[in-house]
Amino acid sequence: MKHLKILLLMTMSIFSMNAQQSISQQTKIDALFSKWNKQNTPGGSVGIIKDGKLIFSKGYGMANLDYNIPNGPETVFKIASTSKQFTAASIVILAQQGKLSLQDKLSAYFPKFPSYADNITIQHLLNHTSGIRDYIILARLSGLGPNDYYTDKTVGKLLMSQQELNFNPGEEFVYSNSGYWLLSQIVKKVSGETLAVFAKKNIFDPLKMKNSRFHDNFIEVVKNRATGYRSNRKGGFYEYMTTLNMVGDGGLITTINDLAKWDASFYDTSVFNEDFWNQMLQLGTLNSGKKIPYASGLATRNYKGLEVIHHSGSFVGYKTQFIRFPEAKFSVIVLANRRDTDPSRLAYKVADLFLKDQYKNQKQRKPIKETVKKLDKKEFSISVKELKSFEDSYWNTKNKSVSKLLVVDGVLNYVRSNGGKTKMKPIAKNRFQMIGPRTPVYSEVKQLKNSKELTIITSSSAPVIFTSFEPITTYSNKDLETYSGDYYSAELDVVYSLKKRKGKIILLVNDDPVGELNQIMKDVISIRGRQTLEFNINRTEFRLSMLGRVKNIKFVKR
């Protein structure tokens, strides 16, 4: 009887599809999500929207493994960073109401911030150009994780303790969750209501999105909620949830059916007028005058000749992607309750099933900047001997990160600091295109006088330049002595202990072991290629950076 009930629920979701869709297309869509569509695994829900109408909605796999509850169009998911567009919408609504200006300074709302807040505007927060360090990474560096409980008060104190920015406001575009958490707090200060209450009144209620809200109380009951999962090493799954209540940068819970109503409002301006959407889609501008591919909680790109408005999300056991092709009036939404999946890849594969003819009819635009337009994209052959001449370790001073070029089975690979590899095909004597990314990524290697220079070029950001170096892989006795010790950061209010252990250096944070630190070069050590510690010449202090979103946090030796 139990299995019959599950089958019935799954069948009901199948019949929620639009009858106009061919059996062939349904079969192809099902095939894309076949990995999810099993009774003993989590999965997700998929929605396809054409001309403002939901033409396909279906759940795959289980929303809850404990009780064998399947996913469906009304299953409620956390959508992580895809929530940012709703935070941005709340800010734009307040601006339209005349209650704030996008040029207001951060210091006007948070006078206890350091003086750099005088130069940060709400617009900077919307566009990820503020330079403020990412609070999720700051919390992790201070010893807190997604399974630890901390509050908005903790986040506020952490951010206001940062004495420096990653960069001067408007100089760069670096994604930061801190900006959107701060925007949620600005909504509360201006409206007198929490973001959850304000968004309900001004967005979700008008659009009749009855199953959507910013979930700022983790103990609150949510009907039809999908449980988040991560895979274990035995072919099964563990629950992967969070007790955090922060919203703004994430925290929205919603369904396929509700998001379809939000998508429809993009074309029907009876609730949100044209000025609202123009502001939502106004791309950020750097101090240099360069436009960035990010607006207000929404990113833009070109895919096979069509403009795309999109945003993904990933947090604990949830992953999401929402892509909109405005010229085709076509959207795909993929909401997953399993960490081991790529909803972005799946969403674009769904789009390919419907839009392939329009791709062919669209004139392909130049995807990248002038430096890449000059690249010869014809097939090009380079001998293995020549490829091996590019092999080396490379250091990026700006982002404090290491990468490698490595030949594997006759193919040059770009190797990230975490060990991930991407194959590259030659397109000129010293130029390559990475194989796999949907947005073209190119690399160029130049031989300098005493080193090599590796440049990574994309359409969405400034070129990233690495310089080759000779890595140091073992510690000397002097290294072991001078690196060892306790270091304190006033910005994180945390002690990092570096301990000698069998010829290695082990990192402990507040006396909890974190892992082994590997030497990269003189005065630079790293843990798993993610956290980089740069020491001064006397090794009495170091600067900590992580993933480009947090740079140069000062630690002083006690």
N, C-alpha and C positions, 0 to 999 in steps of 0.2 A: 504493500500500500504506500509506504514512504517513497519508494522509487517511482511509483506511478504518479505521485503528486509532483515530484521533481520534474518528470517528463512532461506533465501537463503544463507546469509553469514555463518550462522552456518552449513548449509548443505555442503557448499564448504569446510569448515574446516574438516568435517567428511570424505569427499572423498579425503583429503590429506593423509589419512592413507595408509600404505602399504597394498596392496591387499593380501599379504600372511598371514596377521594376521587373525585369525579365528573370526567369528562373536561372538563366545562365549567369547573370550578374550576381544574383544571390549566392549561387554556388561558388563563384570566384571570391566573393567577400568572405564567405564561410571558410574557404580554404586558407585565406590570409590569417584567420584567427583560429585555425584548427588546433594549434598548440594550447590555446586557452580552453577550448570547448570540451572539457573533460570533467567528470563528476567529482574527482578527487583533487582538483587543482583550482586555485583562484584564477581570475581572468580579468574581465572588465565589460564595459558597455560601449557600443559604437553608435554614432548618429551621423546621418548624411542629410544635408539640407540643400534644397534647390529652390531658388526664387522665394526664399523666406519660409518655405514649408518643409517640415520633416518628412522625407520620403523613405527613410530607412532607419529603424531603431531596433537594436537587438543586444541582448546580453549573452556573454560567453563565460563558461566556467562558473565558479562559486563565489558568491558574496561572503559566505561564512562557511568554513569547513567543519566547524563543530556541529552545526545543525543541518548541513547539506542544503543551504539556501542558495539558489542560483542568482546570478546577476541578471538584471533586466533594465529597460529604459527608465524605470522609476527608482532604481537603486541609487542610494545617496553616496557620493564619493567626496573625499577631500580632494581639492584640485590644486593644492600647493601654490606655486608661483603663478599659475594661470589666474589666480585670484587678483593679481595686481591691477588688472584692467578695471575691476570694480572699485578698488581703492582710488585709482586715478579718476574714475567717473564721479565719485563722491566729491573729490576736490574740484573738478571742473564744474559740477553743479553749484557748489558754494561760490565759485568765482562768478558764475552766471547770475547768482542771487546777489552779487555785490558784497558778499560777506568776507571775502579775501581777494587778494591779487596774487597771480602766479609769480610776481616779482617781489613779493614780501620776503623779508630776510628771515632766516631760521632763528636768529637771535631775538626777533620780535616775539616768538612763541616759546623759546627756551633760553632765557637770559643767563642761565648758569653754564651754558656751553662756553668753551674757550673762545677767544676773540675771532677765530677763523669763521665762526658762525655768522659774523657780520657780512661775509662775502658769499654766503650760500643762500640761494633763493629756492622757493618752492619748485620753480621750473627745473632747477638743478636736481632736486630730489626725484621729480617725475622722470627725468631723462637719464638717471644714473651717472650724472656728471659732477656730483657734489664733492667727490674725493673722500667721503666718510667711510671708514672701515666697516666691513660687514660684521654685524653683531653676532650672527650664528657662528662664524669662525672665531670671533673674539671670545664668545662664551666657551667654545671648545678649547681654545688656547688657555683659558683661565681654569680649565679642569672640568667644565660642564659638558654634557652630551645631550642628544635628543631624548634619552631615557631619564634624564635628571629633571627635576622640577625647579623652575625658576620663573620669575614674574616680570611684568612690564617694568616694575620698579628696578629690578636687577638690570634689565636692558638699558633703561635710562641712565642709571648710575655708571654702567660700563661705557656707554657712548660719551657721556660728559667727562669721563676720566681720560679720554684720548687727547693727548696734547698735540698731536700732529694729524694731518690728513695723508691719504695715500698720494694725493697730488693737489695742486691748486684748483679751486672750483672752475669748471669749464674747460680745463686743459685736456682732459681725457674722458673716455667713456669706459667705465668699468662697473659691471653689474654689482649692485650692493643691496642686500635685503634691508639694511639699516634705513635707507631713504624711504622705503614704503612703510616700515614700522613708524617712522617719524610722521609720515603723512596721516596715518591712522590716528595718531595722537593730536595732530593739528585739527582733524575733523572734530574730535571731541572738544578741544579748546574753543573752536569757533562756533560750533552748533550747540554745545552743551549736552550732546548725546554721544554715546559710544558709536564707533563705526558700524557695529552690528545693528543698532537701532536706526541710525541715519540711513544706512543703505537699504534697510527693509522698507522704510517709509518712502524713500525717494527713487529706488530702483526696483526692488523685488515686488513690492505690492502693486505699483503701477503696471508692471509687466505680467502680473499674476504668476510670478515664479514662486509658487507656494512651498517648494521644498528647498529653497536656497536661503542661506544666511551665513554670516560670519560666526563661526563657532568659537566663541571666546570663553567657554566654560566646558572644560573637557569631561566633567562628570554629568553633564546634561544628557538626557536620553534623546537619541536620534533614531526615529523609526526608519526601517529599511536601509540602515547604514551598512556599507561594505566594510569588512575588516581588512586592514592592510597586512600584507605578508611579505616575508623574505624567504628565499630558499635555504634549506640546510644542506649538509654534505651527504645526506642519505637519500636524496631524491624527494624529500618531503618539504614541509614549510613550517616556519615559525611565525607567530603573530608579531607584527612590527608596528607598534602604535606610539603615541606620544602623549605626555601629560601637559604639554605646553599650551598656554592660552593666548599667546601672541597672535595678533591678526594684522592685516594690512599688507605685509609681504607675502602672506599666504592665509590659510585658515578658512577659506570659503568651502562650505559643503553644498553640493548641488547635484542635479541629475541631467541626463541627456535631454529629457523633455523640457526642462527649465532653460538650459543653455540654448536650445533651439529658439526659445522666445526672445532671448537676448540677441541672438543672431538676426532674427527677423526685424528687430528694432533698428538695425543698421540701415535698412532700406525703407522702412516705414517710420517717418519722422514725427508721427503723431505724439509720441511720448518724449523723445529726445530730438531736438531740432537739428538742423543742418550745422549750425554754429557749434553745437555740442560735439558732433562727430568730427568737424574740422579741427577743433582743439584737441580732441583725443588722438587724432592722426598727425598732428603737427610734429615733424621730426625735430629732435634736439639739434642744436648748433653749438659747436665748440668755439672757444675764443678765437681760433684761427679762421672761423667762418665755414669750416667743414661741417657738412650735415652728417649725422650718425643714423644708423638704421633702426633707432628706437624712438618711439613717441611717448605716449602716456600709458604705461602698462601694456603696450602693444608694440611688437616689432614688425618690421617690413622686410621683404626680400623679393627677388625675382626667381621664379621656378618655371623653367622651360618656356620662357616668354610671357608668363602671366605674373602679375603682381600678386603677392600674398601678404595678408595681415595675419600674424600668428603669435602664439605664446605657448610655451610648454611649462610643465611643472613636475617637480620631483621632491618628495619628502617622505621620510620613513617608508611605509609600505605602499605609497601611492605614486603613480606616474600618469601624466596627462599630456595631451596635445590638442590644440584647437587651431585649425587653419581655415582661413577664409579667402576665397578668390573673388574679389568684388566685381571684376569685369564679367565673370561667368555667373555671378550670383550663386555661388556654390561653396559649401563649407563641409568640413569633416571634423568630428569630435571623437576622440578616443580617450576614455577614462579607464585606468587600470588599477587593480588593488593587489598588484604584485610588483616587487622591485626589479625582478630579473627580466625586464622587457623594454622594448624601444617603441613607445607609442608614436613618436615622430615618423619613424621609418614606415610604420604600418599606416598612418594617416595619409602619407603621400602615395603609398601603393594603392590605397582606396581611390584617391583622387585620380591616379593614372587610369583606373578602370573607366572613369566617367569623362575625363577631359582630354583624352589623347588626341582627338580630332582637333580640338581647340589649340592644343600645343602646336600642332603642325601648321595651323593657320595664323599663329602669332609670329611676328618678326622677333627673332631672338635678340635681345638687347645685350650690349656689351656688359658683361657681368662685373668687371673689375676696373680698377683705376689705371692711369696711364702707364705705370710701370709694368703692368701685366698685359696691357693691350699690345705691347711690343713683342710679347713672347710668341714664338713660332709653335703653333699647336699641332703641326703635322707629326706623323709618326717619325720617330727618331731612334736610332740604335746607338748604344754606347757599350763598349766591351766591359767585361767584368773587371779587367785590370784598371780601366779608367774609373769605373764605379768605385773601386776600392780606394782610389785616391781621395775620394770625398769622405771616407770613414773617419770619424773623429768624435770627440766629446765637445759640446758647445754650451757656452754660458751666456744667459741673457741678464745683463746688469739691471735693466729696468724692472723686470718681474721677478728677479732672483730665482731663476729656474734653469735647470740643466736639460738638455736633450742630446740625442746621439744620432748619427747617421751610420747605418750598419747594412752590409750586403748579406742577404740571406737567400740561398738558392738562386744566385745570379740576379737578384732584384734588390735595389736600394730601398731601405726602410727608414722612415722617420720614427725614432724611438723616444717616447715621452719619459718624463721623470718617473712616472709610476710603472714603467715597463711596457705600456701599450704601444703596439707597432702599427704603422700605416704604410702600405706599399706605395711606391712612387714610380711613375713611368716617365722616361726622359722625353722632353719636347724640344730640347736644344742641347748644345754641348755641355752646359753647366746648369740647365734649368729643368725642373720636374713638375709634374702635376700629381697631387695625391689621389690615390684611387679609393673611392668610396664616398667622400663627403658630397652632400647634395649641392652645396654651394662650393664652387671651384676654389681650391686651395693650391697655391703654387709655391715652389721654393727655388731659390737661386743660391749657388755657392760660388764665392769669389776667392781667389788666391791672393792674399795680401803679402806684405813683405816677410813677416815672421809668423803668420797665422792664416786661418781661413775664416771667411765671414759667411754665415748662413742666414738668409732672409726668408721669412715666411710671409706670403702675401695673400690677402683675401679681399673681398669687396666690402666687407663690413667693418674693417678696422685698419689702423695704420700698420705699415709693415713692422714685423717683429724681428729684431736683429740679434743674432747670436754670434759670439766669437769663439773660435776653437781654443782649447786649452789642454794642458797635460794633466789629467786627473791624478790625485794622490789617493791611493787605496788602502794604505796602512798608516797607523799612528806610530810616531817615534816616541821614545820614553819621555822626551820633553813635552810632546803634544799631550800625552796622557796626564802629565802633571799639571800643565798650564791650563788645559781645558777644564779639568776637574774642579768642582766647587759648587757652591749655592749662589744662584743669581736671582735677584728680585726685580719685578716690574711693578712700578707704581700704577701704570695704566691698567694693568690686569689684576693688580693686588694678588700676585701669585709668586711662589718660589719654584724655580726650575733647578733641580739638582742633577749635575752631571757626575756620574760615578765611574771609576775605573773598574772593569771586570774582565779578566782574562784577555787583556790586550785590546779591549774594546771600550767605548764610552756608552753608557746606558743613561737614558733620560728618565727622570722621575718628576712628576708634577704633583706638588703637595704630597710627596712621599709615595705616590702611586706610580708604579712602573709603566712607561709608555712604549718604549722600544729602544732599539739600538741605533745610534747615530753613526753615519758613514762619513768619512772624510771625502770632500770633493776636491778642494784645492787648499792652498795655504790660507788659514784663518777662516775657512768656510766648511761647515759640516751640515749634514741634513739627515732627516729621518724619513725614510721611504720616499724620498724625492718630493715630499709635500711641505714639510716645514724646514726652512733654511735658516741657519744661524750664522751670521757674519760677525766675526770678532774684530775688535780693535787690535792694534799692533802689540799691545801689552797684555791682551786677553783678560782685561779687567771688566769688560762689558761686551755685550753682543746685541745685534739688532735681529729681530725675528720677523720673518715674512712667510706667508702661506697662500698659495694658489693665486697670487696676483690680487686678491681681494683684501688682504691685510699686509701692509708693508712697514718695515722699520720700527717695530715696537722695541723700546729700549729696555734692556735688562742689565743690572749692575751687580758685579760680584760683591758678596758680603765679606 
